[in-house]
Amino acid sequence: MAGAWAFGSNLFNQLDPDNNNNKNNKITNLLNHLPNNLNSFHVLHLADSQTLVEYTTSQQPDQHCLEIWGFNPHAPSTHRQPVPHRALSHPLDQIKQWLGRSTILGYLARDGTLNPLAMTQSHQEEKLSPRRGRNAPRYRAVTISDNGLVLAAPLRSHTHHQLELWPSFQELLHGASLDDAKPMRSINVTGCAGETEIQLSSGAAHFLILTHTPIPADGHGEKDGAYHSSLYAFGDNRFGQVGMGTRSGWVDEPQKLSGLDGTAHIDCGLFHSLALGRDGTLYTFGHNRKGQCGVASTENPPLDTAAPLLVDLGGNGQAGTIIDVLDARCGSEHTVALSSNGLWLAGSNELGQLGMANLVSHFDFQQHLDFIPTQHTTHSAWNIRAGRWNTFVWRNN
């Protein structure tokens, strides 16, 4: 049986779509508005005012329910919107990435096409437009920053990434259908032969770019499936969120960050960043005034971290027992980490986004005692997502 929990801001009913009296609750625990016979549950995307969820029930395990919780521009008093099949141009398993910062705007499909979420008749007509045909540009990854700028990685050469910076998602979406549409600028990142994957993430106005290069088995100890990673960053660096070791107003071109060649996952808060290694090491950098980097500081206020710092969950690093991190996510001013021994959180708790009763910031990672694996639940069953001012935790057995 699946279970789901959420804590933090519920201003738009994005955590609790059925209770209009729950808008101001700073902590929302077990999501009682889900079916009692819940079979599986997933948070697919968190926007500022909306949450996209998918779930099945034990009575109908093959019928996937897709819903948007929260802000509803078409019916403001209704906060649960079922997403009809006609709203999507692809099956759910062919959707690679959902997109949208304030609200959910659309998605990137595994075939590289950009598609609007066609909840209205006008969007459905746009979805069927012949302009969005086989000649439309295709993309490998897309990220939307808080200031609206969009960084997109086209499906081009695997050895040289020429990324595109667009002024908005709508211009990227429509530009993908118009031959004369052009991005604001191109951004070049050089990779290695055989590069097959790229990840993008963005904060208020800074961007992270992660590339992966597979390392083939060569008979000299390298294992098949190993890879080399390169992490680049650019944009707003007032708080060190670009990770170069210094603070500056703006970094115009992507800078390669040293010492992070094993990075497997990246994420950005408003003004801080994280890099999670495939070996379980977690590095954070950037704005730390609310403790969101999870590296305790004796300064008052705490110092920002302009270079990536290794996070030591539990403070046992001196003994050589740093806890491996399985997944990590950034909220605006908080960070959530899932490890083999449970859930850890750091940063602002002013709106209860850490799920702790004392609504104060925590400057090093605190273990949440309600989410510790037992003999009946393993860490692999748990999942996490962080929104701007909230956190979701769910379990599928």
Summary of the structure (lengths in Angstrom):
residues: 397
radius of gyration: 20.9
end to end distance: 6.0
largest distance: 63.9
contacts: 1331
relative contact order: 0.11
helix: 8%
strand: 42%
